[in-house]
Amino acid sequence: FAIWTSSLMANDVEDKKTKPNIIYFLVDDLGYADVGFNGCKDFKTPNIDKLATTGAILESFYVQPVCSPSRSCLLSGRYGTHTGVYNVVNENKSPEYPLPLNEQTLPQTLQKAGYYTAIFGKWHLGASMPQYKPTQRGFNYQYGLMSGGIDYFEHLGSKADSHGGPDWYRNDLPITEEGYSTDLIAKEVCKVILESKKGKPLFLYVPFNAVHVAIKATQEKMSLYPDLNEKRKVLAAAMSSVDDAVGKIISAMMSKGLNDNTLIIFSSDNGGQSWDNSKFARNTPLRGGKSDIYEGGIRVCAFANFPTKIPSGIKIAQPIHIVDWYPTLTKLAGSSVKQELPLDGLDIWDVLTKGAVSPHDAILLMGSRNNQQAIRMGDWKLLINASEFKSVKKSQPTELYNLKVDISETNNLADSEPEIVKTMLARLDQFMKGAVRNGNKN
């Protein structure tokens, strides 16, 4: 307790005067156990691990089971039940269902607080019309891709969720560049940092397209892993490039003397793809993976690092959700959380800095498929229609797990704990009242 208190008191005065820089590293489809700080032994992620172990590892950090909904939650501070973003935003389909234009985004709020806001990497929240694109949604600067996935070298978009043509932009305008996407992103972030104006706080959102399929890696990184099978090798190599990128960006911040006043956040956007018996991504010890509402799809590796503000070398088991960053960062930046649309996220600063309990009495965990819902209350988690990817049944029993003793969700206690099921179903019903359909349709 003394560590928490002294850290906080020593910097109270400074905190009120100086707006912190904020960097959010979002890795695409990263497995829960595919970083060193979460127990990975066969990947090399030294830069990421150092930041994690000198900050706070978030052991129960929740997102959505697929790409766009997690990004929507982060940038709006609101659940999909309020934004209508339940599944991937697909530019190749009509309607596209982007993040609705009436949502006030996190970068818009931070701009009002005097921040320079920039996005480097994957947007995936709407691109069919100019008003959906990043520079119209609160970012002063944009660099990277608009769709869900690209070729890492040729920068061609996936035909599955975009036009399939070139997908590489600067300030929402198409550009042509050669190079490996992760390296290009790192170079661009460093350039913006080194050219930043003194005294202008930065919000740098860095959503890598790595390690989304179809994964490719450089030969240099592939050579680091001669003993891995081919699928794990390319994933490990792609992650090594992400780790290098993180290291370069942190070095750029240090060269500008900004590191001591910078909050660094790291997470995956959803669980790793583990559909082939874990020969690819690993979410151990969690059940399932991307697209599931079992823990392997929605509980992801994450940490927060802020020198002298967040204690070093701690682990936080309290459940928090990606929607919580919106109010937390807004207050930290000295901006107002009051807006037309009520936030679902709650301020978690005391959880990070004082060891407080989660401000949530319950966390809603929506799936990307119809009738796929979950809710966590304390150590208990209730799931409806939760079968693992590619094995959804038309009707399934309600599932109840005690995550404190059964993190792998192997022992369904729904039949033996009817009162807990009843209480949690009632709370879930409260969450679902007034829920909008896809595209924010009532």
Residue pairs with C-beta under 8 A, 6 or more apart in sequence:
1 355
3 311
4 311
4 353
4 354
4 355
5 354
7 308
7 309
7 310
7 311
7 353
8 309
8 353
8 354
10 308
11 308
11 309
15 309
18 261
19 113
19 114
19 115
19 201
19 333
19 334
20 201
20 261
20 262
20 263
20 306
20 309
20 332
20 333
21 201
21 202
21 203
21 204
21 253
21 258
21 261
21 262
21 263
22 110
22 115
22 201
22 202
22 203
22 204
22 262
22 263
22 265
22 329
22 332
22 333
23 202
23 204
23 206
23 249
23 253
23 262
23 263
23 264
23 265
24 74
24 204
24 205
24 206
24 207
24 265
24 266
24 325
25 206
25 208
25 246
25 264
25 265
25 266
25 267
26 71
26 74
26 121
26 122
26 205
26 206
26 207
26 208
26 267
26 268
26 269
27 208
27 210
27 211
27 239
27 242
27 266
27 267
27 268
27 269
28 67
28 122
28 149
28 207
28 208
28 209
28 210
28 211
28 212
28 268
28 269
29 67
29 211
29 212
29 213
29 268
29 269
29 270
29 271
29 272
29 273
29 281
29 290
30 211
30 239
30 268
30 272
30 281
30 300
30 301
31 268
31 271
31 272
31 274
31 281
31 282
31 283
31 289
31 301
32 38
32 268
32 271
32 272
32 282
32 283
32 284
32 286
32 296
32 299
32 300
32 301
33 39
33 40
33 282
33 283
33 284
33 285
33 301
34 40
34 43
34 235
34 239
34 272
34 281
34 282
34 301
35 43
35 45
35 48
35 49
35 52
35 239
35 301
36 43
36 44
36 45
36 46
36 48
36 49
37 45
37 48
37 49
37 52
37 53
37 57
37 301
37 303
38 57
38 301
39 284
40 282
42 225
42 228
42 232
42 236
43 235
43 236
43 239
43 240
44 224
44 236
44 240
44 243
45 239
45 240
45 242
45 243
46 243
46 247
47 243
47 244
47 246
47 247
47 250
48 242
48 243
48 246
48 266
51 246
51 250
51 264
51 266
51 303
51 305
52 266
52 303
52 305
53 312
53 313
54 305
54 307
54 312
54 313
55 264
55 303
55 304
55 305
55 306
55 310
55 312
55 314
56 303
56 304
56 305
56 310
56 311
56 314
56 315
56 316
56 352
57 302
57 303
57 314
57 315
57 316
58 267
58 302
58 303
58 304
58 316
58 320
59 315
59 316
59 317
60 299
60 316
60 317
60 318
60 319
60 320
60 403
61 267
61 299
61 300
61 301
61 302
61 320
61 321
61 322
62 298
62 299
62 300
62 319
62 320
62 321
62 322
62 363
62 365
62 376
63 70
63 73
63 267
63 268
63 269
63 270
63 298
63 300
63 321
63 322
64 70
64 72
64 73
64 80
64 269
64 270
64 298
64 322
64 365
64 366
64 368
65 270
65 271
65 290
65 291
65 292
65 293
65 297
65 298
65 367
65 368
66 87
66 88
66 270
66 290
66 291
66 368
67 88
67 122
67 124
67 148
67 212
67 269
67 270
68 85
68 87
68 88
68 89
68 124
68 125
68 148
69 80
69 85
69 86
69 87
69 366
69 368
70 269
70 270
70 322
71 122
71 123
71 124
71 125
71 207
71 269
72 78
72 80
72 83
72 85
72 99
72 125
73 79
73 80
73 83
73 321
73 322
73 323
73 345
74 106
74 322
74 323
74 325
74 326
75 99
75 103
75 105
75 106
75 107
75 125
75 137
75 326
76 83
76 99
76 103
76 104
76 105
76 106
76 323
76 326
76 341
77 106
77 323
77 324
77 325
77 326
77 327
77 343
77 344
77 345
78 103
78 323
78 326
78 341
78 342
78 343
78 344
78 345
79 323
79 344
79 364
79 366
79 431
80 86
80 366
81 364
81 366
81 431
81 432
81 434
81 435
81 436
82 341
82 344
82 435
82 436
82 440
83 99
83 100
83 103
83 436
83 440
84 97
84 100
84 436
84 437
84 438
84 439
84 440
84 441
85 97
85 98
85 99
85 125
86 366
86 367
86 368
86 438
87 97
87 368
87 369
87 438
88 124
88 148
88 161
88 368
89 96
89 97
89 98
89 99
89 124
89 125
89 126
89 148
89 161
90 96
90 97
90 148
90 161
90 162
91 126
91 127
91 128
91 146
91 147
91 161
91 162
91 163
92 159
92 160
92 161
92 162
92 163
92 164
95 439
96 126
96 128
96 132
97 438
97 439
98 125
98 126
98 127
98 128
98 132
99 105
99 125
99 126
99 132
99 137
100 439
100 440
101 131
101 132
102 340
102 341
102 440
103 341
104 339
104 340
104 341
105 137
105 138
106 138
106 203
106 325
106 326
106 329
106 330
107 115
107 117
107 119
107 137
107 138
107 139
107 203
107 205
108 137
108 138
109 138
109 326
109 330
109 333
109 335
109 336
109 337
109 339
110 117
110 138
110 203
110 329
110 330
110 333
110 335
111 117
111 138
111 140
112 335
113 201
113 330
113 333
113 334
113 335
114 200
114 201
115 200
115 201
115 202
115 203
115 333
116 140
116 141
116 196
116 197
116 200
116 201
116 202
116 203
117 138
117 139
117 140
117 141
117 202
117 203
117 205
118 139
118 140
118 141
118 142
118 143
118 189
118 192
118 202
118 203
118 204
118 205
119 134
119 139
119 141
119 142
119 143
119 144
119 205
119 206
119 207
120 143
120 144
120 185
120 188
120 189
120 192
120 204
120 205
120 206
120 207
121 143
121 144
121 145
121 185
121 205
121 206
121 207
121 208
121 209
122 144
122 145
122 147
122 148
122 207
122 208
122 209
122 212
123 133
123 134
123 142
123 144
123 145
123 146
123 147
123 207
124 146
124 147
124 148
125 132
125 137
126 132
126 133
127 133
127 146
127 147
127 162
130 136
130 172
133 142
133 146
133 172
134 142
134 172
135 141
135 142
135 171
135 172
136 172
139 205
141 171
141 192
142 169
142 170
142 171
142 172
143 169
143 170
143 171
143 185
143 188
144 168
144 169
144 181
144 185
144 207
144 209
145 155
145 157
145 167
145 168
145 169
145 181
145 209
146 157
146 162
146 167
146 169
147 157
147 158
147 161
147 162
147 163
147 167
148 158
148 160
148 161
148 162
148 212
149 157
149 158
149 160
149 161
149 209
149 212
149 213
149 214
150 156
150 157
150 158
150 167
150 168
150 181
150 209
151 214
151 216
152 180
152 181
152 182
152 209
152 210
152 215
152 216
152 217
152 238
153 179
153 180
153 181
153 216
155 166
155 167
155 168
155 177
155 181
156 164
156 165
156 166
156 167
157 163
157 164
157 165
157 166
157 167
158 164
166 174
166 176
168 174
168 175
168 176
168 177
169 175
177 184
180 218
180 241
181 208
181 209
181 210
182 208
182 209
182 210
182 238
182 241
182 242
182 244
182 245
183 218
183 241
183 244
183 245
185 206
185 208
185 245
186 244
186 245
186 248
186 249
187 248
189 204
189 206
189 245
189 249
189 252
190 248
190 249
190 251
190 252
192 202
192 204
193 202
193 204
193 249
193 252
193 253
193 256
193 258
194 252
194 255
194 256
196 202
196 256
201 333
202 258
203 329
203 333
204 249
206 249
207 269
208 242
208 245
210 238
210 239
210 241
210 242
211 235
211 238
211 239
211 242
211 281
213 273
215 234
215 235
215 238
216 234
216 238
217 233
217 234
217 237
217 238
217 240
217 241
218 237
218 241
221 236
221 237
221 238
221 240
221 241
222 233
222 234
222 237
224 236
224 237
224 240
225 232
225 233
225 236
225 237
228 236
229 279
231 276
231 279
231 280
232 279
232 280
235 280
235 281
246 266
250 259
250 264
253 259
253 262
259 307
260 307
260 308
262 306
262 307
263 304
263 305
263 306
263 309
263 310
263 329
263 332
264 304
264 305
264 306
265 302
265 303
265 304
265 305
265 325
266 301
266 302
266 303
266 304
266 305
267 300
267 301
267 302
267 303
267 322
268 300
268 301
268 302
269 300
270 290
270 291
270 297
270 298
270 300
271 281
271 283
271 286
271 288
271 289
271 290
271 292
271 295
271 296
271 297
271 298
271 299
271 300
272 280
272 281
272 282
272 283
272 289
272 290
272 296
273 280
273 281
273 289
273 290
274 280
274 281
274 282
274 283
274 288
274 289
274 290
274 296
275 289
275 389
275 390
278 284
281 289
281 290
283 289
283 295
283 296
285 407
285 408
286 294
286 295
286 296
286 299
286 407
286 408
286 409
287 294
287 295
287 296
287 388
287 408
287 409
287 410
288 294
288 295
288 296
288 297
288 388
288 389
289 296
289 297
289 388
289 389
290 297
290 389
291 297
291 368
291 369
291 389
292 298
292 367
292 386
292 388
292 389
293 365
293 366
293 367
293 372
293 373
293 374
293 383
293 386
294 383
294 386
294 388
294 409
295 381
295 403
295 407
295 408
295 409
297 389
298 365
298 374
304 310
304 352
306 352
309 353
310 352
310 353
311 353
316 351
316 352
318 351
318 356
318 357
318 358
319 358
319 360
319 363
319 376
320 348
320 351
320 358
320 360
320 363
321 345
321 360
321 363
323 343
323 344
323 345
324 345
324 346
324 347
324 348
324 359
325 345
325 348
326 337
326 343
326 345
327 337
327 343
327 345
327 346
327 347
328 345
328 347
328 348
328 349
328 352
330 336
330 337
331 337
331 347
331 349
332 349
337 343
337 347
344 364
346 359
346 360
347 359
348 358
348 359
350 356
350 359
351 357
351 358
351 359
361 377
361 427
362 375
362 376
362 377
362 424
362 427
362 431
363 375
363 376
363 377
364 373
364 374
364 375
364 428
364 431
365 373
365 374
365 375
365 376
365 381
366 372
366 373
366 374
367 373
367 374
367 385
367 386
369 385
369 392
370 385
371 384
371 385
372 384
372 385
372 386
372 392
373 383
373 384
373 385
373 428
373 432
374 381
374 382
374 383
374 384
374 386
375 381
375 382
375 424
375 427
375 428
375 431
376 382
376 403
377 423
377 424
377 427
379 402
379 403
379 404
379 405
380 400
380 401
380 402
380 403
380 420
380 424
381 400
381 401
381 403
381 409
382 398
382 399
382 400
382 414
382 421
382 424
382 425
382 428
383 398
383 399
383 400
383 401
384 396
384 398
384 399
384 428
385 392
385 393
385 396
386 396
386 399
387 393
387 396
397 412
397 414
398 414
398 421
398 425
399 409
399 412
399 414
400 412
400 413
400 414
400 417
400 420
400 421
400 424
401 409
401 411
401 412
401 413
402 411
402 413
403 409
413 420
414 421
436 442
